Amino acid sequence: MAQFREDWEKWMREVHIPDVMDTGLFVEYKMSRILGEEEKEGVTFAIQYLSPSMEKFQEYQDNHAKRLQADHTEKYHGKYVAFRTLMEVVQQETYLPASLN
């Protein structure tokens, strides 16, 4: 399991995420590990991509999503579970308390 995780993380960082970002349709991404679930289901990750507009997101869906998702499925078929959720950012702020300066 650890070898698969390392391989998957490396491939995501070095291949898949750069391929998605190279479409020019996203301005930011985050790769996070979900904590507290390892014992039950294995390690879980969340990848978030931030698109500057719904039009850009739709362009990604229309022109790139199938191919890039197929690349992932071909490489890791049967070894993962994935789901996709579309979210709208309604407010975002970076807050740095004075005590951390």
C-alpha positions as CSV (number, residue, x, y, z in Angstrom):
1,M,0.0,0.0,0.0
2,A,2.8,2.4,0.9
3,Q,4.5,1.9,-2.5
4,F,1.3,2.5,-4.4
5,R,0.7,5.7,-2.4
6,E,4.2,7.0,-3.1
7,D,3.9,6.2,-6.8
8,W,0.5,7.8,-7.0
9,E,1.6,11.0,-5.2
10,K,4.7,11.3,-7.3
11,W,2.7,10.8,-10.5
12,M,0.0,13.3,-9.4
13,R,2.7,15.9,-8.5
14,E,4.9,15.4,-11.5
15,V,2.5,14.5,-14.3
16,H,-1.3,14.8,-13.7
17,I,-1.5,18.1,-11.8
18,P,1.0,19.8,-14.1
19,D,-1.0,18.5,-17.1
20,V,-4.2,20.0,-15.6
21,M,-2.6,23.3,-14.8
22,D,-0.9,23.5,-18.2
23,T,-4.4,23.7,-19.8
24,G,-4.2,27.4,-18.7
25,L,-7.8,27.1,-17.3
26,F,-7.0,27.0,-13.6
27,V,-5.0,29.5,-11.5
28,E,-4.4,27.5,-8.4
29,Y,-4.5,24.0,-7.0
30,K,-4.3,22.4,-3.6
31,M,-3.4,18.8,-2.8
32,S,-4.5,17.8,0.7
33,R,-4.4,14.6,2.7
34,I,-7.6,13.9,4.6
35,L,-6.7,13.2,8.3
36,G,-8.3,10.7,10.6
37,E,-9.5,8.1,8.1
38,E,-6.3,6.1,7.4
39,E,-7.2,3.2,9.7
40,K,-10.6,2.6,8.1
41,E,-10.2,3.1,4.4
42,G,-6.6,3.8,3.7
43,V,-5.1,7.2,2.8
44,T,-7.5,9.7,1.2
45,F,-6.5,12.8,-0.7
46,A,-8.5,15.8,-2.0
47,I,-7.3,17.7,-5.0
48,Q,-8.8,21.2,-5.6
49,Y,-8.4,23.3,-8.7
50,L,-9.4,26.9,-8.8
51,S,-10.8,28.2,-12.1
52,P,-11.2,32.0,-12.6
53,S,-14.6,31.5,-14.2
54,M,-17.4,29.0,-15.0
55,E,-16.6,29.6,-18.7
56,K,-13.0,28.5,-18.1
57,F,-14.1,25.5,-16.1
58,Q,-16.6,24.5,-18.8
59,E,-13.8,24.8,-21.4
60,Y,-11.8,22.4,-19.3
61,Q,-14.7,20.0,-19.1
62,D,-15.4,20.2,-22.8
63,N,-11.8,20.0,-24.1
64,H,-9.6,18.3,-21.5
65,A,-11.3,16.5,-18.6
66,K,-12.1,13.2,-20.4
67,R,-8.6,12.7,-21.6
68,L,-6.9,13.6,-18.3
69,Q,-9.3,11.5,-16.3
70,A,-8.7,8.6,-18.7
71,D,-5.0,8.9,-18.2
72,H,-5.5,8.5,-14.4
73,T,-7.9,5.6,-14.8
74,E,-5.6,3.8,-17.2
75,K,-2.7,4.1,-14.8
76,Y,-4.5,3.3,-11.6
77,H,-7.6,1.3,-12.6
78,G,-9.2,-0.5,-9.7
79,K,-6.8,0.9,-7.2
80,Y,-8.7,4.1,-6.2
81,V,-12.1,5.7,-5.7
82,A,-12.7,9.2,-7.1
83,F,-15.5,11.6,-7.1
84,R,-15.8,15.1,-8.4
85,T,-17.6,18.0,-6.8
86,L,-18.0,21.5,-8.3
87,M,-17.9,24.2,-5.6
88,E,-18.2,28.0,-5.8
89,V,-16.0,30.1,-3.6
90,V,-18.2,32.6,-1.9
91,Q,-15.6,34.3,0.2
92,Q,-11.9,33.8,0.7
93,E,-9.5,35.6,2.9
94,T,-6.0,35.0,4.3
95,Y,-5.9,35.8,8.0
96,L,-2.6,36.0,9.8
97,P,-3.0,36.9,13.5
98,A,-0.5,39.4,14.9
99,S,0.8,36.7,17.2
100,L,2.1,34.7,14.1
101,N,4.0,37.7,12.6
